[in-house]
């Protein structure tokens, strides 16, 4: 069984990460799973432990940090904490499933640090004006919050060069298709096919 690949989709708020990630998962025919994070917040109605999140206590979260059980984590004092459990990701990859991480830029770079074989895609807006329009159109945040998100977006987008690929989400269907092509292309690299290459070279003729 071929081991799966860890894919990261990240980018600034409002760029469409959630929509693109959902489309990739739905179009994978069960070959890709979404990474389940651990969190210290309480379950919301309908949420199931191990499906939406792994719900853990603060003490358990701290223990997982101390024992190196996270690929990446965000610990904010006075707020809920989130982290990507290494065990869950490795189990899914070893079962042959591709694993998708929808994560912010800081988290993505931490994952690349711990898992350099991961394929990181930066989803970018066609322009900052369009990003502003999208943030304002969704109508979920006050103007000061939108201004802060736009400032954060500038910082996040400045790190494009640290990613493996950049996909501009100017047209949703096109962006989804480009991400799918990246996923398929990643499975044709010498690194991913190393077992096949070694066996082929060792074979008698």
C-alpha positions as CSV (number, residue, x, y, z in Angstrom):
1,X,0.0,0.0,0.0
2,X,1.4,3.4,-1.0
3,X,1.7,5.8,1.9
4,X,-0.5,8.9,1.6
5,X,0.7,12.5,1.3
6,X,0.2,15.3,3.8
7,X,-1.2,18.3,1.9
8,X,-1.5,21.8,3.4
9,X,-3.9,24.5,2.1
10,X,-3.4,27.8,3.8
11,X,-3.8,31.5,3.1
12,X,-5.3,34.7,4.6
13,X,-8.8,34.9,6.0
14,X,-11.5,35.3,3.3
15,X,-9.4,33.7,0.5
16,X,-11.6,30.6,0.3
17,X,-9.6,27.9,2.1
18,X,-12.6,26.2,3.6
19,X,-14.5,26.0,0.3
20,X,-11.5,24.7,-1.7
21,X,-10.7,22.2,1.0
22,X,-14.2,20.9,1.1
23,X,-14.2,20.5,-2.7
24,X,-10.9,18.6,-2.6
25,X,-12.2,16.2,0.1
26,X,-15.6,15.6,-1.7
27,X,-13.8,14.9,-5.0
28,X,-11.3,12.4,-3.6
29,X,-13.6,9.4,-3.5
30,X,-12.6,8.7,0.1
31,X,-8.9,8.7,-0.7
32,X,-8.3,11.9,1.3
33,X,-9.3,12.7,4.9
34,X,-9.4,15.9,6.8
35,X,-6.9,16.3,9.6
36,X,-8.7,16.1,13.0
37,X,-7.3,18.7,15.5
38,X,-7.2,18.4,19.2
39,X,-8.7,21.3,21.1
40,X,-9.4,22.4,24.7
41,X,-12.7,23.9,23.9
42,X,-16.0,22.2,24.9
43,X,-17.9,20.2,22.2
44,X,-20.7,22.1,20.5
45,X,-24.1,20.4,20.0
46,X,-23.7,17.6,17.4
47,X,-19.9,17.4,17.6
48,X,-18.4,14.0,18.2
49,X,-15.0,13.3,19.8
50,X,-12.6,12.1,17.0
51,X,-14.8,13.3,14.2
52,X,-14.8,17.1,14.4
53,X,-12.1,17.4,17.0
54,X,-10.3,15.4,19.7
55,X,-11.6,17.2,22.8
56,X,-9.0,17.2,25.6
57,X,-8.4,19.0,28.9
58,X,-5.8,21.7,29.4
59,X,-3.7,19.2,31.3
60,X,-3.9,16.7,28.5
61,X,-3.1,19.3,25.9
62,X,0.0,20.4,27.9
63,X,1.1,16.8,28.3
64,X,0.8,16.3,24.5
65,X,3.0,19.4,24.0
66,X,5.6,18.1,26.5
67,X,5.8,14.7,24.8
68,X,6.0,16.1,21.3
69,X,2.7,14.7,20.1
70,X,1.8,17.7,18.0
71,X,3.0,18.4,14.5
72,X,2.0,22.0,15.2
73,X,-0.1,23.7,17.9
74,X,-1.4,27.1,18.9
75,X,-1.6,27.8,22.6
76,X,-3.2,31.1,23.5
77,X,-3.5,32.0,27.2
78,X,-7.1,32.7,28.2
79,X,-8.5,31.2,25.0
80,X,-9.0,27.7,23.5
81,X,-6.0,25.8,22.3
82,X,-5.7,23.8,19.1
83,X,-3.1,21.4,17.8
84,X,-2.5,18.8,15.0
85,X,-1.9,15.3,16.6
86,X,1.0,13.5,15.0
87,X,-0.4,10.1,15.8
88,X,-3.6,10.6,13.9
89,X,-1.9,12.0,10.8
90,X,0.7,9.2,10.7
91,X,-2.0,6.5,11.1
92,X,-4.0,7.9,8.2
93,X,-0.9,8.3,6.0
94,X,0.2,4.8,6.7
95,X,-3.2,3.5,5.7
96,X,-2.7,5.1,2.3
97,X,-5.0,8.1,2.9
98,X,-3.9,11.5,1.8
99,X,-4.4,14.0,4.7
100,X,-5.5,17.6,4.2
101,X,-4.7,20.4,6.6
102,X,-6.6,23.6,6.3
103,X,-4.4,25.8,8.5
104,X,-3.0,29.3,8.9
105,X,0.4,30.4,7.6
106,X,2.3,30.1,10.9
107,X,0.9,26.6,11.5
108,X,1.7,25.6,7.9
109,X,5.4,26.6,8.3
110,X,5.6,24.7,11.6
111,X,4.2,21.6,9.8
112,X,6.8,22.0,7.0
113,X,9.5,22.2,9.7
114,X,8.4,19.0,11.3
115,X,7.2,17.2,8.1
116,X,9.4,18.6,5.2
117,X,7.8,16.0,2.8
118,X,4.4,17.7,3.2
119,X,3.1,19.6,0.1
120,X,2.1,23.2,1.0
121,X,-0.2,25.2,-1.2
122,X,-0.7,29.0,-0.6
123,X,-4.1,30.1,-1.7
124,X,-3.9,33.8,-2.6
125,X,-6.5,36.4,-3.6
126,X,-6.3,38.0,-7.0
127,X,-5.9,41.4,-5.3
128,X,-6.1,43.0,-1.9
129,X,-9.2,45.0,-3.0
130,X,-10.9,41.7,-3.9
131,X,-10.0,40.2,-0.5
132,X,-11.5,43.3,1.2
133,X,-14.7,42.8,-0.9
134,X,-15.0,39.2,0.1
135,X,-14.4,39.9,3.8
136,X,-17.0,42.7,3.7
137,X,-19.5,40.7,1.7
138,X,-19.7,37.8,4.1
139,X,-21.0,40.3,6.7
140,X,-19.7,38.4,9.8
141,X,-17.3,40.9,11.2
142,X,-17.1,44.6,12.1
143,X,-15.0,47.0,10.1
144,X,-12.1,47.2,12.7
145,X,-11.8,43.4,12.5
146,X,-11.8,43.4,8.7
147,X,-9.0,46.0,8.8
148,X,-7.0,43.8,11.1
149,X,-7.5,40.8,8.9
150,X,-6.3,42.7,5.9
151,X,-3.2,43.8,7.7
152,X,-2.5,40.2,8.8
153,X,-3.1,39.1,5.1
154,X,-0.2,41.3,4.0
155,X,2.1,39.6,6.4
156,X,0.9,36.1,5.5
157,X,1.1,36.7,1.8
158,X,4.7,37.9,2.2
159,X,5.6,34.3,3.0
160,X,4.5,32.9,-0.3
161,X,8.1,32.0,-1.2
162,X,8.2,29.5,1.6
163,X,5.4,27.4,0.0
164,X,5.7,24.7,-2.6
165,X,2.9,26.1,-4.8
166,X,0.8,29.2,-5.0
167,X,-2.8,29.1,-6.4
168,X,-4.6,32.4,-7.0
169,X,-8.3,32.0,-6.2
170,X,-9.7,34.4,-8.9
171,X,-12.1,31.7,-10.1
172,X,-13.2,29.1,-7.6
173,X,-13.6,26.2,-10.1
174,X,-10.2,26.9,-11.6
175,X,-8.5,27.2,-8.2
176,X,-10.0,23.8,-7.1
177,X,-8.8,22.2,-10.4
178,X,-5.3,23.6,-10.0
179,X,-5.1,22.2,-6.4
180,X,-6.3,18.8,-7.7
181,X,-3.6,18.8,-10.4
182,X,-1.0,19.7,-7.7
183,X,-2.1,16.7,-5.6
184,X,-1.8,14.3,-8.6
185,X,1.5,15.7,-9.7
186,X,2.9,15.3,-6.2
187,X,2.5,11.6,-6.6
188,X,4.8,11.5,-9.6
189,X,7.8,12.8,-7.9
190,X,10.9,10.6,-7.5
191,X,10.6,10.9,-3.7
192,X,7.1,9.6,-3.6
193,X,7.9,6.8,-6.1
194,X,11.2,5.9,-4.4
195,X,10.1,2.3,-3.5
196,X,9.1,1.7,-7.2
197,X,12.4,3.2,-8.4
198,X,14.5,1.1,-6.1
199,X,12.6,-2.1,-7.0
200,X,12.9,-1.3,-10.7
201,X,16.7,-0.8,-10.6
202,X,17.2,-3.9,-8.5
203,X,15.2,-6.1,-10.9
204,X,17.0,-8.5,-13.2
205,X,16.7,-8.2,-17.0
